Amino acid sequence: APLRLDVVTIFPDYLRVLNLSLIGRAAAEGLIDLRVHDLRAWTHDRHRTVDDTPLGGGPGMVMRPDVWGLALDEVLGREEEGRPATAPEPPRRQVLVMPTPAGEVFTQRTAEDLAGADHLVLACGRYEGIDARVAEHYREAGVEVRELSIGDYVLNGGEAAAVVIIEAVARLVPGVLGNPGSVVEESHSRAGLLEHPVYTRPVTWRSLEPDPVLLGGDHGRVARTRRDQALLRTAVRRPDMVERLDPAELDAADRAV
Ligand code: ADE
């Protein structure tokens, strides 16, 4: 079955970028099943209210747990179409993803983990966030809940974060990416190093030339040069990543760099 993705938001149009390019093609080809829902569909008042003032005071607005509860009960509990309710259900891993700057940091490891799920529900909060009892309730109900931050900066809402998370996860689904080799080689993969710089023709451009080793056809020397460049680049740009490198993964030539 394709990876099922449900996004609940008060700005469904924000997610329309996902219909473009790679992710859009994957959805059109049935590799992922992406559905976007308007949270206001679960309101019952004339003004379709989704927020209220924070208990205890303070600035901004907080999203109401009752509206979110109705929405998530339905989106999490939905039966697969065409499957009789009595048929035995195959084991299905469902994850409730709640983007928030107060969450654990979303990394390539998180993306790899989420790509192994069958169903992701992304609950996009706006304003100062979603009433904290929503995450608490679904956790207590046995749902796997992941409150995720895409980085140490504050967005106006979870929508941009949901787009980031969906793109990072969907490209790991088999068949979505044209070239599966790109998934293993790229930055932040298991090697723990940034990717080496890349070059193409023309060989000389504005008097700039890449390392001539890349033109020599010696695959061993090419690999060594790229590894050196990756190490240098990582040391300069991401000293934190160098500190976390497993010393057992460094060879003598690495140490010379
Ligand atoms: N919502 C607001 N800021 C966010 C962030 N940095 N990551 C995820 N969701 C957010």
Residues whose N, C-alpha, C, O or C-beta is under 5 A from the ligand:
A	BS01	ADE	P99 T100 P101 L148 S149 I150 G151 Y153 V154 L155 N156 G157 G158 A161
